[in-house]
Amino acid sequence: MTFDVIGVGAGPANLSLAALLAAEPTRLRLLEQRSEVSWHPGLLLPDASLQVSHLKDLVTPVLPTSPYSFLSFLVQNKQFYRFTAAGYDRPSRVEFDQYLRWVAKQLPSIEYGLRVDEIHHDGVGFSVVAGGQAHRTRSVVLGTGPVPTVPDCAAPHLGTTVFHASEYAYRRPLPHQRVAVVGGGQSSAEVFLDLLGHRCRDVLFVTRRSNLLPLDDSPFANEFFTPHYAVMFHGLDTATRRGLLAEQRLTSDGISTDLLRRIYREMYQSQYSTGQPTVRPLHELVDLRPRSSGWALALRHTGTGEVLEEVVDVVVLATGYHHDLPPYLDPLRDRIRFEDGHPVVGPDFSLDWDGPEESTIHLQNMARHSHGIADPNLSLLAWRSAVIVNSLLGKELYDVSDPFPTITWHEGTTLS
């Protein structure tokens, strides 16, 4: 069978795409390598919550009447009144994962247990090779998500006691163990709080940042997470984009204020018990070596250059993620245009490549360099999927305009 669209991965991005395409007579297939939909399962901790509103779900910003909205999930599961009475500003990660699973069960387009190995193009269409079978399609949408970033010094030692935070829920340290958490963003703070809550008091939090810095969630900072800004950002030159992404980092990669408060209170209470937790800012991990019992961390002060050693039993690397074109796209890599080390991405999130115009490759969660700080975030998830849907269908199924920005970024960027 030849499909109109094959989406690789069934995470939030492609679930949004499928939900918005559900009413159209489109031959869509999502290929998911896991046996079920699961969103960052290694970080589904009891105290973890989203950093965005539940209204920024898979569909609501572009189709509030959709049966696949978070509110529909609450109503159908008889949770609406309790959710609103609880006064949550943002849902928990666990509940949002339940919502994603609920949506996935209603979508017949997902095929599980299929890992995509290669994508080819024969001059007419794409051949997506998965599970030993070639699936034919006119267009592909890549939604396989980010890749964990691991420091070079730690990469040779990955295992049961040195691991990325994305595996934390499967490898929780024991209370008597000394644990180092390396990072500085929301995930590292969630892991740190979880360790303190499980009475792992001998915990070391190491970050290159000057402190545990809060998420900039102010109204004007949130303008970076609007369609109008994404369109303006796309029109800038590469050097300007790069500078803005660095400047805006804490609007996406800071720690929620309520989480910081809970951590501080836990640390305050720990003064009455043994094993005072330690936060060590302005330090970076430069070396990691095995000891007869545990691991020796070489930590360099970013200001003085001094190096100190800490010995721990477990190392949790909450060192973030990076977005690369996945290996299954290697057969086409030489045909894709790159600029400043990144693939060139069009306004509709399609790759610039030398294939036929009707054969499109769209990116989900891989266009931060071209569309701004919001791209890996849930904030523009539905809008981005709607832009891609309109491009795939060749018509404006969804209104993706944003004509009334609060801030006039540039006179020529009105999105209407």
TIMIFI-212667 format. One record per residue (C-alpha): residue number from 0; residue in three letters; y, x, z. Coordinates in pm, 1 decimal, m for minus. Layout:
// TIMIFI-212667
R, NUM, ALA, Y, X, Z;
...
END
This chain:
// TIMIFI-212667
R, 0, MET, 0.0, 0.0, 0.0;
R, 1, THR, 351.6, 123.8, m78.7;
R, 2, PHE, 609.0, 50.7, 190.8;
R, 3, ASP, 981.5, 5.6, 157.6;
R, 4, VAL, 1039.2, 204.7, 474.4;
R, 5, ILE, 823.3, 420.2, 700.7;
R, 6, GLY, 966.7, 514.8, 1036.2;
R, 7, VAL, 820.5, 818.5, 1211.6;
R, 8, GLY, 805.9, 748.7, 1584.4;
R, 9, ALA, 840.7, 426.6, 1783.1;
R, 10, GLY, 1093.5, 524.6, 2045.8;
R, 11, PRO, 1411.8, 327.2, 2117.0;
R, 12, ALA, 1575.9, 434.8, 1789.0;
R, 13, ASN, 1309.0, 309.3, 1551.6;
R, 14, LEU, 1229.7, 9.0, 1772.2;
R, 15, SER, 1593.7, m87.0, 1722.9;
R, 16, LEU, 1554.5, m39.5, 1347.3;
R, 17, ALA, 1240.5, m255.1, 1339.2;
R, 18, ALA, 1399.0, m527.3, 1553.5;
R, 19, LEU, 1700.8, m546.5, 1323.6;
R, 20, LEU, 1477.7, m555.8, 1013.7;
R, 21, ALA, 1243.4, m818.9, 1158.9;
R, 22, ALA, 1412.5, m1109.8, 983.3;
R, 23, GLU, 1412.0, m940.1, 642.6;
R, 24, PRO, 1120.5, m941.2, 395.8;
R, 25, THR, 1086.4, m564.0, 423.3;
R, 26, ARG, 758.8, m374.9, 412.1;
R, 27, LEU, 812.0, m159.2, 718.2;
R, 28, ARG, 569.2, 57.1, 909.2;
R, 29, LEU, 637.0, 266.0, 1221.8;
R, 30, LEU, 389.0, 548.9, 1278.9;
R, 31, GLU, 357.9, 643.3, 1647.4;
R, 32, GLN, 135.6, 929.3, 1760.3;
R, 33, ARG, 88.9, 790.8, 2113.1;
R, 34, SER, m142.9, 503.5, 2199.3;
R, 35, GLU, 150.0, 295.2, 2325.4;
R, 36, VAL, 526.1, 293.0, 2343.0;
R, 37, SER, 649.2, 502.7, 2633.6;
R, 38, TRP, 1003.2, 629.5, 2685.8;
R, 39, HIS, 1027.5, 969.3, 2859.3;
R, 40, PRO, 725.0, 887.0, 3078.0;
R, 41, GLY, 749.5, 1217.6, 3263.7;
R, 42, LEU, 1089.5, 1116.1, 3401.3;
R, 43, LEU, 1019.7, 755.9, 3499.5;
R, 44, LEU, 1111.6, 812.7, 3862.3;
R, 45, PRO, 1173.6, 528.1, 4109.8;
R, 46, ASP, 1539.3, 617.6, 4169.7;
R, 47, ALA, 1630.8, 698.8, 3808.4;
R, 48, SER, 1864.3, 464.5, 3623.3;
R, 49, LEU, 2036.7, 452.9, 3285.5;
R, 50, GLN, 2384.4, 592.9, 3238.9;
R, 51, VAL, 2484.8, 308.0, 3006.7;
R, 52, SER, 2514.7, m69.0, 3037.6;
R, 53, HIS, 2213.4, m292.0, 2970.9;
R, 54, LEU, 2424.7, m455.5, 2698.6;
R, 55, LYS, 2382.6, m136.7, 2494.3;
R, 56, ASP, 2020.5, m222.2, 2426.0;
R, 57, LEU, 1830.1, m218.2, 2096.7;
R, 58, VAL, 2021.3, m501.2, 1929.4;
R, 59, THR, 2299.6, m669.4, 2130.3;
R, 60, PRO, 2604.3, m470.9, 2003.8;
R, 61, VAL, 2537.1, m588.8, 1646.3;
R, 62, LEU, 2315.9, m896.8, 1693.5;
R, 63, PRO, 2367.6, m1058.8, 2035.7;
R, 64, THR, 2156.2, m1360.7, 1935.5;
R, 65, SER, 1848.7, m1146.2, 1871.4;
R, 66, PRO, 1525.8, m1242.0, 2050.6;
R, 67, TYR, 1475.9, m869.0, 2116.7;
R, 68, SER, 1771.6, m822.3, 2352.8;
R, 69, PHE, 1747.1, m701.5, 2711.6;
R, 70, LEU, 1878.8, m1039.5, 2829.6;
R, 71, SER, 1600.0, m1214.1, 2636.2;
R, 72, PHE, 1354.7, m983.0, 2811.4;
R, 73, LEU, 1494.7, m1081.0, 3151.5;
R, 74, VAL, 1485.7, m1452.5, 3071.5;
R, 75, GLN, 1134.7, m1451.8, 2927.3;
R, 76, ASN, 1003.4, m1255.8, 3225.2;
R, 77, LYS, 1182.8, m1481.8, 3478.4;
R, 78, GLN, 1393.6, m1192.2, 3608.4;
R, 79, PHE, 1742.7, m1297.5, 3498.8;
R, 80, TYR, 1868.7, m1446.1, 3826.8;
R, 81, ARG, 1726.8, m1170.9, 4043.7;
R, 82, PHE, 1866.1, m899.8, 3813.5;
R, 83, THR, 2215.8, m1049.1, 3823.1;
R, 84, ALA, 2198.0, m1115.7, 4199.4;
R, 85, ALA, 2099.9, m752.4, 4259.0;
R, 86, GLY, 2433.6, m649.3, 4109.0;
R, 87, TYR, 2304.0, m363.7, 3899.9;
R, 88, ASP, 2562.6, m193.3, 3679.5;
R, 89, ARG, 2279.5, m30.3, 3488.7;
R, 90, PRO, 1905.6, m99.7, 3479.1;
R, 91, SER, 1650.3, 145.1, 3609.3;
R, 92, ARG, 1464.9, 368.2, 3366.6;
R, 93, VAL, 1141.3, 198.7, 3469.7;
R, 94, GLU, 1273.9, m147.2, 3383.0;
R, 95, PHE, 1421.7, m29.1, 3052.6;
R, 96, ASP, 1084.1, 122.1, 2964.6;
R, 97, GLN, 924.2, m216.3, 3039.9;
R, 98, TYR, 1180.0, m376.6, 2807.9;
R, 99, LEU, 1091.6, m134.1, 2526.6;
R, 100, ARG, 720.5, m207.8, 2569.7;
R, 101, TRP, 795.5, m582.2, 2562.8;
R, 102, VAL, 982.2, m545.8, 2232.3;
R, 103, ALA, 708.7, m326.6, 2084.3;
R, 104, LYS, 440.0, m586.3, 2157.9;
R, 105, GLN, 629.1, m837.9, 1946.1;
R, 106, LEU, 668.8, m611.1, 1644.4;
R, 107, PRO, 370.1, m607.5, 1406.0;
R, 108, SER, 504.5, m306.4, 1216.3;
R, 109, ILE, 387.3, m38.6, 1465.0;
R, 110, GLU, 70.6, 159.2, 1401.9;
R, 111, TYR, m39.3, 370.4, 1699.2;
R, 112, GLY, m240.4, 689.5, 1726.4;
R, 113, LEU, m108.5, 839.0, 1403.7;
R, 114, ARG, 53.3, 1179.3, 1413.1;
R, 115, VAL, 253.2, 1263.2, 1101.1;
R, 116, ASP, 150.5, 1602.1, 963.3;
R, 117, GLU, 351.2, 1630.9, 642.1;
R, 118, ILE, 594.5, 1445.0, 422.5;
R, 119, HIS, 596.4, 1516.2, 47.9;
R, 120, HIS, 783.4, 1373.2, m249.3;
R, 121, ASP, 621.7, 1352.5, m591.7;
R, 122, GLY, 933.8, 1264.0, m789.6;
R, 123, VAL, 877.0, 890.7, m750.6;
R, 124, GLY, 836.0, 831.8, m378.3;
R, 125, PHE, 739.0, 983.8, m45.3;
R, 126, SER, 386.9, 1050.5, 70.5;
R, 127, VAL, 367.6, 1048.4, 450.9;
R, 128, VAL, 44.2, 1216.6, 558.2;
R, 129, ALA, m85.4, 1096.3, 894.8;
R, 130, GLY, m434.8, 1069.5, 1034.8;
R, 131, GLY, m582.6, 1215.0, 718.4;
R, 132, GLN, m430.7, 936.2, 509.7;
R, 133, ALA, m130.0, 935.5, 276.3;
R, 134, HIS, 111.9, 646.7, 322.8;
R, 135, ARG, 343.5, 575.5, 29.1;
R, 136, THR, 703.7, 471.4, 83.2;
R, 137, ARG, 1041.8, 455.9, m83.6;
R, 138, SER, 1238.7, 569.5, 222.2;
R, 139, VAL, 1165.7, 736.7, 555.7;
R, 140, VAL, 1349.9, 715.1, 888.1;
R, 141, LEU, 1283.7, 999.9, 1129.4;
R, 142, GLY, 1288.9, 896.3, 1494.0;
R, 143, THR, 1063.1, 1145.6, 1667.4;
R, 144, GLY, 1315.5, 1240.6, 1933.8;
R, 145, PRO, 1430.9, 1573.7, 2075.3;
R, 146, VAL, 1229.6, 1883.8, 2161.3;
R, 147, PRO, 1236.1, 2028.6, 2516.7;
R, 148, THR, 1440.5, 2348.0, 2549.0;
R, 149, VAL, 1268.9, 2623.5, 2747.5;
R, 150, PRO, 1431.8, 2960.3, 2837.9;
R, 151, ASP, 1269.5, 3254.6, 2660.6;
R, 152, CYS, 1174.2, 3422.0, 2988.3;
R, 153, ALA, 983.6, 3110.2, 3100.7;
R, 154, ALA, 808.8, 3019.5, 2774.9;
R, 155, PRO, 509.3, 3257.6, 2823.5;
R, 156, HIS, 440.8, 3114.8, 3170.4;
R, 157, LEU, 437.2, 2739.7, 3103.2;
R, 158, GLY, 156.6, 2567.5, 3291.4;
R, 159, THR, 82.3, 2373.5, 3607.6;
R, 160, THR, 351.2, 2540.0, 3820.9;
R, 161, VAL, 612.3, 2623.6, 3553.9;
R, 162, PHE, 700.1, 2326.8, 3336.2;
R, 163, HIS, 977.8, 2133.4, 3167.9;
R, 164, ALA, 1124.1, 1837.5, 3355.3;
R, 165, SER, 985.9, 1604.0, 3086.0;
R, 166, GLU, 645.1, 1656.5, 3254.6;
R, 167, TYR, 768.0, 1623.5, 3612.4;
R, 168, ALA, 610.7, 1286.1, 3697.8;
R, 169, TYR, 268.4, 1429.5, 3610.1;
R, 170, ARG, 308.4, 1752.4, 3808.1;
R, 171, ARG, 501.1, 1661.5, 4123.0;
R, 172, PRO, 497.7, 1952.1, 4368.6;
R, 173, LEU, 346.0, 1915.3, 4715.0;
R, 174, PRO, 576.4, 1885.6, 5019.3;
R, 175, HIS, 487.3, 2231.2, 5154.2;
R, 176, GLN, 570.8, 2410.6, 4829.8;
R, 177, ARG, 901.0, 2586.3, 4760.4;
R, 178, VAL, 1046.3, 2449.2, 4437.3;
R, 179, ALA, 1321.3, 2572.3, 4204.6;
R, 180, VAL, 1495.8, 2323.5, 3976.7;
R, 181, VAL, 1682.3, 2491.8, 3692.1;
R, 182, GLY, 1940.8, 2282.0, 3511.3;
R, 183, GLY, 2264.9, 2098.6, 3571.6;
R, 184, GLY, 2252.7, 1756.7, 3408.7;
R, 185, GLN, 2127.0, 1411.3, 3501.6;
R, 186, SER, 1754.6, 1489.6, 3471.5;
R, 187, SER, 1777.3, 1795.3, 3697.0;
R, 188, ALA, 1965.5, 1591.0, 3957.1;
R, 189, GLU, 1705.4, 1311.2, 3941.8;
R, 190, VAL, 1425.9, 1564.2, 3994.8;
R, 191, PHE, 1616.2, 1725.5, 4283.0;
R, 192, LEU, 1668.5, 1390.5, 4455.6;
R, 193, ASP, 1304.4, 1295.8, 4406.3;
R, 194, LEU, 1192.9, 1621.3, 4568.4;
R, 195, LEU, 1424.3, 1564.3, 4863.5;
R, 196, GLY, 1300.9, 1205.9, 4895.9;
R, 197, HIS, 942.6, 1331.5, 4914.3;
R, 198, ARG, 1052.8, 1567.0, 5192.1;
R, 199, CYS, 1022.3, 1881.9, 4986.6;
R, 200, ARG, 1307.6, 2029.6, 5185.3;
R, 201, ASP, 1264.3, 2386.3, 5065.1;
R, 202, VAL, 1420.6, 2319.0, 4725.0;
R, 203, LEU, 1647.9, 2547.7, 4526.3;
R, 204, PHE, 1880.1, 2395.1, 4263.0;
R, 205, VAL, 2003.7, 2659.3, 4016.5;
R, 206, THR, 2275.4, 2583.5, 3761.0;
R, 207, ARG, 2505.2, 2787.3, 3537.5;
R, 208, ARG, 2776.2, 2527.4, 3594.1;
R, 209, SER, 3046.5, 2575.1, 3854.8;
R, 210, ASN, 2909.1, 2287.1, 4063.4;
R, 211, LEU, 2703.8, 1970.7, 4033.7;
R, 212, LEU, 2951.8, 1814.2, 3794.2;
R, 213, PRO, 2994.7, 1436.7, 3751.6;
R, 214, LEU, 2957.1, 1238.0, 3434.0;
R, 215, ASP, 3295.7, 1157.2, 3281.7;
R, 216, ASP, 3252.4, 782.3, 3256.1;
R, 217, SER, 3622.3, 697.3, 3243.8;
R, 218, PRO, 3749.2, 434.9, 2995.9;
R, 219, PHE, 3915.8, 677.9, 2756.5;
R, 220, ALA, 3617.0, 914.1, 2760.7;
R, 221, ASN, 3400.5, 617.0, 2664.3;
R, 222, GLU, 3600.4, 591.1, 2342.0;
R, 223, PHE, 3383.3, 881.7, 2221.3;
R, 224, PHE, 3093.1, 634.6, 2225.8;
R, 225, THR, 3237.0, 387.6, 1976.8;
R, 226, PRO, 3165.9, 339.3, 1605.3;
R, 227, HIS, 3528.8, 414.1, 1519.1;
R, 228, TYR, 3510.7, 757.8, 1680.9;
R, 229, ALA, 3174.4, 839.7, 1517.9;
R, 230, VAL, 3322.9, 767.2, 1174.8;
R, 231, MET, 3633.2, 976.1, 1249.4;
R, 232, PHE, 3419.9, 1262.3, 1384.7;
R, 233, HIS, 3208.2, 1264.8, 1068.2;
R, 234, GLY, 3519.2, 1332.4, 862.2;
R, 235, LEU, 3618.2, 1646.9, 1052.5;
R, 236, ASP, 3543.6, 2004.4, 949.6;
R, 237, THR, 3248.4, 2187.3, 1104.4;
R, 238, ALA, 3448.3, 2415.8, 1334.8;
R, 239, THR, 3649.4, 2126.1, 1479.3;
R, 240, ARG, 3334.3, 1925.7, 1544.9;
R, 241, ARG, 3174.9, 2218.6, 1722.4;
R, 242, GLY, 3475.6, 2262.6, 1949.3;
R, 243, LEU, 3494.6, 1893.2, 2036.3;
R, 244, LEU, 3124.7, 1874.6, 2124.6;
R, 245, ALA, 3166.6, 2160.6, 2373.2;
R, 246, GLU, 3481.3, 2004.0, 2519.8;
R, 247, GLN, 3320.6, 1660.4, 2559.9;
R, 248, ARG, 2994.1, 1779.5, 2713.3;
R, 249, LEU, 3038.8, 1611.3, 3051.8;
R, 250, THR, 3088.4, 1270.6, 2892.4;
R, 251, SER, 2720.3, 1283.6, 2803.0;
R, 252, ASP, 2559.3, 1555.1, 3013.1;
R, 253, GLY, 2718.7, 1508.5, 3355.2;
R, 254, ILE, 2557.1, 1355.1, 3663.6;
R, 255, SER, 2619.2, 993.9, 3764.5;
R, 256, THR, 2853.7, 970.1, 4062.5;
R, 257, ASP, 2621.0, 742.3, 4260.2;
R, 258, LEU, 2337.0, 992.1, 4211.3;
R, 259, LEU, 2556.1, 1277.2, 4335.1;
R, 260, ARG, 2641.0, 1071.9, 4643.8;
R, 261, ARG, 2273.6, 1007.4, 4719.9;
R, 262, ILE, 2191.1, 1375.8, 4679.8;
R, 263, TYR, 2474.5, 1476.8, 4911.1;
R, 264, ARG, 2358.2, 1229.6, 5176.6;
R, 265, GLU, 2001.7, 1359.0, 5154.4;
R, 266, MET, 2127.6, 1713.7, 5198.8;
R, 267, TYR, 2342.4, 1604.3, 5491.8;
R, 268, GLN, 2042.6, 1443.5, 5662.8;
R, 269, SER, 1831.2, 1753.2, 5600.3;
R, 270, GLN, 2042.1, 1955.4, 5845.0;
R, 271, TYR, 1841.6, 1786.9, 6122.1;
R, 272, SER, 1508.9, 1907.6, 5978.9;
R, 273, THR, 1358.3, 2233.7, 5863.3;
R, 274, GLY, 1384.1, 2368.9, 5512.8;
R, 275, GLN, 1749.6, 2320.3, 5417.7;
R, 276, PRO, 1777.6, 2263.9, 5037.8;
R, 277, THR, 2001.6, 2505.9, 4850.3;
R, 278, VAL, 2235.3, 2444.5, 4557.0;
R, 279, ARG, 2322.9, 2768.5, 4379.7;
R, 280, PRO, 2589.4, 2718.6, 4109.2;
R, 281, LEU, 2722.2, 2987.8, 3873.4;
R, 282, HIS, 2373.5, 3135.6, 3838.8;
R, 283, GLU, 2151.1, 3157.8, 3534.5;
R, 284, LEU, 1781.8, 3230.0, 3506.9;
R, 285, VAL, 1739.5, 3564.1, 3329.2;
R, 286, ASP, 1381.4, 3654.1, 3416.6;
R, 287, LEU, 1066.4, 3492.9, 3552.7;
R, 288, ARG, 762.8, 3689.2, 3668.7;
R, 289, PRO, 438.4, 3597.5, 3841.1;
R, 290, ARG, 378.9, 3711.4, 4196.0;
R, 291, SER, 50.6, 3716.8, 4387.2;
R, 292, SER, 162.0, 3382.0, 4521.3;
R, 293, GLY, 421.6, 3196.8, 4317.6;
R, 294, TRP, 701.4, 3314.1, 4090.9;
R, 295, ALA, 991.1, 3556.1, 4119.4;
R, 296, LEU, 1312.2, 3429.2, 3962.0;
R, 297, ALA, 1587.4, 3673.9, 3864.6;
R, 298, LEU, 1917.5, 3485.7, 3890.4;
R, 299, ARG, 2236.6, 3640.1, 3754.4;
R, 300, HIS, 2577.7, 3532.6, 3881.5;
R, 301, THR, 2781.3, 3431.4, 3576.6;
R, 302, GLY, 3103.2, 3562.1, 3732.2;
R, 303, THR, 3005.4, 3892.1, 3894.1;
R, 304, GLY, 2692.6, 3982.0, 3699.2;
R, 305, GLU, 2502.9, 4046.1, 4022.9;
R, 306, VAL, 2130.2, 3966.1, 4009.2;
R, 307, LEU, 1937.1, 3828.4, 4304.3;
R, 308, GLU, 1570.6, 3738.7, 4337.6;
R, 309, GLU, 1423.8, 3413.7, 4467.6;
R, 310, VAL, 1051.1, 3355.4, 4515.5;
R, 311, VAL, 916.9, 3002.3, 4475.9;
R, 312, ASP, 585.9, 2824.1, 4422.4;
R, 313, VAL, 695.0, 2586.2, 4145.5;
R, 314, VAL, 963.1, 2604.1, 3873.9;
R, 315, VAL, 1094.4, 2284.5, 3711.0;
R, 316, LEU, 1294.6, 2355.5, 3395.9;
R, 317, ALA, 1545.1, 2073.4, 3351.3;
R, 318, THR, 1700.3, 2275.1, 3071.3;
R, 319, GLY, 1761.5, 1995.7, 2825.1;
R, 320, TYR, 1653.1, 1931.5, 2470.0;
R, 321, HIS, 1743.0, 2034.2, 2117.7;
R, 322, HIS, 1726.7, 1849.7, 1788.7;
R, 323, ASP, 1563.9, 2023.1, 1493.0;
R, 324, LEU, 1420.9, 1885.9, 1174.6;
R, 325, PRO, 1053.9, 1829.6, 1262.9;
R, 326, PRO, 782.2, 2056.4, 1115.6;
R, 327, TYR, 632.1, 1772.2, 913.5;
R, 328, LEU, 943.2, 1789.4, 695.2;
R, 329, ASP, 877.5, 2154.3, 604.3;
R, 330, PRO, 750.5, 2070.3, 250.8;
R, 331, LEU, 1098.5, 1933.3, 175.2;
R, 332, ARG, 1310.5, 2178.2, 377.1;
R, 333, ASP, 1409.5, 2390.9, 76.1;
R, 334, ARG, 1545.8, 2078.1, m91.7;
R, 335, ILE, 1773.4, 1982.8, 200.1;
R, 336, ARG, 2132.9, 2107.1, 213.4;
R, 337, PHE, 2236.4, 2289.7, 531.6;
R, 338, GLU, 2578.5, 2383.4, 662.8;
R, 339, ASP, 2643.5, 2602.3, 967.0;
R, 340, GLY, 2270.7, 2591.4, 1046.2;
R, 341, HIS, 2253.3, 2211.9, 1052.0;
R, 342, PRO, 2135.8, 1967.4, 785.0;
R, 343, VAL, 2417.8, 1784.8, 608.3;
R, 344, VAL, 2411.8, 1419.3, 709.9;
R, 345, GLY, 2596.0, 1141.4, 527.9;
R, 346, PRO, 2796.6, 856.6, 684.6;
R, 347, ASP, 2484.4, 637.0, 670.5;
R, 348, PHE, 2277.4, 898.4, 860.1;
R, 349, SER, 2094.0, 1003.5, 544.3;
R, 350, LEU, 2006.0, 1364.2, 467.0;
R, 351, ASP, 2175.6, 1533.2, 174.1;
R, 352, TRP, 1883.4, 1649.2, m38.3;
R, 353, ASP, 1808.5, 1696.5, m408.8;
R, 354, GLY, 1564.3, 1406.0, m449.0;
R, 355, PRO, 1620.0, 1076.9, m634.4;
R, 356, GLU, 1905.9, 864.1, m503.9;
R, 357, GLU, 1673.3, 577.3, m416.2;
R, 358, SER, 1449.1, 806.0, m205.5;
R, 359, THR, 1636.4, 836.2, 122.3;
R, 360, ILE, 1564.5, 1024.9, 444.1;
R, 361, HIS, 1752.1, 886.2, 743.7;
R, 362, LEU, 1785.9, 1057.3, 1081.9;
R, 363, GLN, 1777.8, 895.1, 1424.3;
R, 364, ASN, 1894.4, 1105.2, 1724.9;
R, 365, MET, 1943.9, 1415.7, 1509.3;
R, 366, ALA, 2304.9, 1381.9, 1394.8;
R, 367, ARG, 2502.6, 1494.8, 1699.2;
R, 368, HIS, 2656.1, 1774.7, 1494.8;
R, 369, SER, 2782.8, 1530.9, 1229.9;
R, 370, HIS, 2847.9, 1203.5, 1418.3;
R, 371, GLY, 2947.6, 1319.1, 1764.4;
R, 372, ILE, 2844.0, 1336.6, 2127.8;
R, 373, ALA, 2714.8, 976.2, 2130.6;
R, 374, ASP, 2438.8, 1024.7, 1875.1;
R, 375, PRO, 2148.7, 1111.2, 2114.0;
R, 376, ASN, 2280.3, 854.2, 2361.9;
R, 377, LEU, 2181.0, 486.1, 2380.2;
R, 378, SER, 2543.4, 373.4, 2341.0;
R, 379, LEU, 2546.7, 361.4, 1958.5;
R, 380, LEU, 2176.2, 297.3, 1914.5;
R, 381, ALA, 2207.8, m54.1, 1769.3;
R, 382, TRP, 2512.6, 31.8, 1557.9;
R, 383, ARG, 2341.3, 334.9, 1404.1;
R, 384, SER, 2029.3, 130.7, 1324.2;
R, 385, ALA, 2247.7, m137.8, 1164.5;
R, 386, VAL, 2421.3, 125.1, 949.7;
R, 387, ILE, 2081.2, 254.2, 837.5;
R, 388, VAL, 1951.7, m100.5, 773.5;
R, 389, ASN, 2252.9, m179.0, 553.5;
R, 390, SER, 2196.3, 143.7, 360.8;
R, 391, LEU, 1823.2, 79.1, 314.0;
R, 392, LEU, 1880.3, m276.2, 192.4;
R, 393, GLY, 2179.5, m191.7, m22.9;
R, 394, LYS, 2378.5, m477.3, 127.9;
R, 395, GLU, 2578.4, m554.9, 440.8;
R, 396, LEU, 2325.1, m742.0, 649.1;
R, 397, TYR, 2515.1, m646.0, 963.8;
R, 398, ASP, 2885.3, m613.0, 1029.1;
R, 399, VAL, 2927.2, m254.1, 1148.2;
R, 400, SER, 3307.2, m252.0, 1137.5;
R, 401, ASP, 3518.4, m143.4, 1433.0;
R, 402, PRO, 3875.2, m215.8, 1318.9;
R, 403, PHE, 4061.8, m225.2, 1651.9;
R, 404, PRO, 4026.3, 108.6, 1834.4;
R, 405, THR, 4213.8, 164.7, 2158.3;
R, 406, ILE, 4305.2, 516.2, 2045.2;
R, 407, THR, 4437.3, 604.7, 1700.3;
R, 408, TRP, 4236.5, 919.2, 1633.0;
R, 409, HIS, 4344.8, 954.7, 1271.9;
R, 410, GLU, 4540.6, 731.8, 1039.1;
R, 411, GLY, 4272.3, 735.6, 772.4;
R, 412, THR, 3966.7, 635.9, 975.7;
R, 413, THR, 3996.7, 258.7, 1012.8;
R, 414, LEU, 3642.1, 123.9, 1004.9;
R, 415, SER, 3660.0, m223.0, 856.6;
END
